[in-house]
Amino acid sequence: MEDEIHMNPRQRLSFPLSLLLVLVGGGVAVMILISCRGPTEPMDYSDLEPEILDIQKEDIAFTFFLAATNHIVELKPACNLSELAWGRAWDNDAASAIAATNSEALLCVEQGLECSAFQEPPITNFAQPITYISPWLTLGRVLAIRSRLERRNGDLETSCDTALLAVRLDSCSRTTSEQPSLI
């Protein structure tokens, strides 16, 4: 009892601090040993792979949408499709030309929307480019221009049908409503 009274504060804390240091150091050493050991068996990533359905190529909308991107005709001189689609810089002649020259591409979109399934080819790695996104955006703009042109020409029913095609094109590639809109 008399020794405890004459101990300075540093001596009183040395044992608990050294015990804490040993416990923390030992815990860190055990964690390092466990993490360096590596997996004992190969990881199973099969639950992350998308489900590939056995569907005929003619029944997959992606096939038609990809074909539609090959039929897109750009006007010369270049026309700003976004400005026309939003109606900011409306040119009736340019809009008519865009709708007429891209009618084959829009026909492919309509055929694709009649298909029973949308199935993209599997992505094999993160570096694989998704080259069809930009042309699909162009298809959406062309549909918007055609819808606006039909509305300006007084054909409201056809204009609404064309606008619904654009919405269906956008939504067919999304599997959940939480995914962002493409078009």
N, C-alpha and C positions, 0 to 999 in steps of 0.2 A: 504494500500500500504506500509505503514511504517512497519507493522508487517511482511510482506513477506520478506522484506529486512533483517530483523534480525533473520529469521528462519535458523537454521543450516541444512545442507544437509540431515541429518538423519530424521528430521521432515518433510522435503519436500517429501521424498520417502515413508514415513510410510503409508500414505493413499492409494496411488496406489498399494503398495505391499500388504497391508491388503485386499484390494479389489480383487486383483489377487488370493490371498490365499483362500478367501471365494469362488470365482468362481471355482477354481480347486477342492477344497475340496467338494463343492456341486456337481460338475460333477462326481467325483469319487463315492460319496455316491449314486447318482442316478444310476450309472452303476452297483454298487454292488447290489442294490435293484432289478434291472431288471434281472441280471444274477441269483440271488438266487430264483427268483420267479419260475423258471422251465417252461417247455413247458406246454401249456394249453391243448394240445391234443397229442396223441401218434404220434411219428414220423412214416412216411411212407417210408419204405425201398424197396418197390416193384420195383422201377426203377433200383435197384442195383442187383436184382436177375437175373441169366442167364435164357435165354429163353429155356424151355424144350420142345422139339418137340415130337409129338406123332408119333414115328417111331417103327416099329417092331424090336425086338432085333436082328434078323438076318441081318438087314440092317444097323446096327451101327458098324462102324469100331472098336470102343473101345472094343467091345466084343471079336473080333478076336485078337486084340493086347494083351488083357489081357490073352487070351488062349495061345498066343505065349509065354508069359513070363513063363507059367507053363511047357512048352516043352523045355526050354533052358537046354542044357546038358553041364555041366562043365567038362573039361578034368582033369583026374588025371594022373600024377601030374599036379598041377595047371599051366596053361599057361598064360602068360601075353598077354591078348587080345589086349590091346592098342599098345604094341610094334609090334605085328603082323599086326594089322590094319594099322599102319603107315609105316610098312615095315622096321622098324629099326632092328629088330632081326628076319629075315625071316627063317622059318623052313617049308619046303614044306610038310613034313609028318604031322606036327601038324596042318597046315592050312587045309589040306585035311580031317583030322580027325574032325576038328571043323565044316567044311562045311557039312560033311556027317552026323555027330551026331545031328546037329541042323537043318536038312532039314525039319523036321515036324514043328518046330517053324517058319521057314522062309516061309513055305507054309501057315501058319496062317496069317502071315504078308501080303502075296500076296492076300489072300482072303479078309482081312480087307481093303486093298487098293482098292478093287473093289466095296466096299460099297458106298452107296449114302451119308452117313452122318457120322460125327465123333461127338459123344456126350458123354462127361465124366459124371459120376454121380455127382449130385450137392454136393458141399462142404457145410457142415452144420455149421462148426466152424473153427476157425483159428488153433486149436490144432489137427485137423484131419490130420493124416499122409497121404502122397501121396507115397505109398510104391512101385508103379509100375515104378517110374522114373529110378531107377538104372537098373532094368531088360530091360527097353527100350533102355537105353544106350548100354547095352550088345548086344541087337538085332542089333543096328546100327553098332557095332564093328564087329559082325559076318557077317553082310552084306558086310562090307568093306573088311573083310578077304576073303570072297567068291569072291568078285569082283576082288581083287588083284590076287587071285589064278587062276581065269578064264583068266585073262589077261596074266599071266605068262605062262599059258598053251596054249596060242595062240588064244583063243576064245574071240576076242575083242568085237563082237556084244553082246554076253551074258554078258560079263563083264560090258559093258555100261548099259545094262538093269538092272543088279543087283545094279549098282551104282545109277541108277535112282530110284530104289525101296527105297534105303536108303534116298535119298533126299525127296521122297514122304512121307516116314514114318515121317521124321522130320517136314515137312511142313504141314501135315494134321492136326496136333493138334493146329497149330497157326491160329488165326483168322485174324491177321493183319500182314503186312510185317514189322512193327516196333518191333515186339516181338523178343527176342533173340532166337537163334537156340538152340535146345535141344541136337542134336547129333553133 
